[in-house]
Amino acid sequence: MFVQGALWQFKDFPHTGAAEGNLLQTFEAIQAFYVRYDSEAPPDFVKKWSVKVLDLSKNARHHDSAVISKFWQALDERLARANRTDLAYRS
């Protein structure tokens, strides 16, 4: 999920506490990302959320591919944890 940093974004969200801005349970269950320019500060409540902040540079856009790589790496790690099993499979 990509968050915009606005609480209204979660008004009708199904997780407990989302409408009030208490999104700890939500972001434990869902990987979320917040994209911003590195010269801008994120909103205070985004700092409290468990989201991956992706920083883009306005003046060095050739570094965007590194940010994209960080996005995919974080998503792959989250999916690996979500699909992990303690069962041992034999082939």
N, C-alpha and C positions, 0 to 999 in steps of 0.2 A: 504494500500500500504506500502511496505517496501522500504525505500530509502537507497542507499549506500553511500550517501554523495558526489556524483559526479554529476556535472552539465550536463555532456553528457547524463546522464540517461534520461533527459527530452527533448532531442533534437527535437523529433517529437511529443511531447506531445500536445494534442489539446487545452489546456487552455492558455489563453492570458499571454504572458510574460514568459512562461516556458522555452523557448529556451535561454533566456537571464539570467535565474536564478531568475527571479522575480516570486516566487511561492506562494505569499500570497493568491491569488485567488484560486489557486489549492488546497492548504491545508485548506482553509475554506470549500471547497466542499468535500474533501476526507480526511478521517482519515489516517494519515501516521505515520509510526514507524521507528525509527533508532535504531538498535541494536549495542552495542559496549561493549568492556570490560571496566570495571570501572577504569582501570589503564591508559586508552587511552583517549585523549581529542578529542571531535568531531570536524570536520572541522568548520571553522568560519561561513560559510554560513548555516550550519545545525542549528547553534544556533539561527539564524535569522528566520528560518522556524518554522511554527507552527506544529511541529511533537512531538510525544511522544517518549522520549529517554528511551530505556530499557537497563539497565546496568547489564551485566553478570560479574561474578567474575571468574578469571582463577583458583584461589586457593580454592574457596568455591563453587564447582559446585552443592552441595546439596541445594543451595539457588535458583537454576534454577526454581523450581516449583513456588516460590513466584513471579518471573519475569513473568512466564507464566500466573499466576493469574492476575497480573497487566495488561498484554496485553488484556486478555478477559474482564476485568472490563472496561478498556478504550473503547474497541470496543462496548461492550454492552451499555455504556453510550452514545456513539456517535450515535448508531442505535436508541436508545430510543428518542434522540433529533430529529433525522431525520424523524422518523415516528410519531412524536407527532402531535396531532390534537387538535384544539380548539372546536371541535364538541362534544356535550354531547350525548352519546348513552344510550338508555334505553332498558332494556331487558324485 
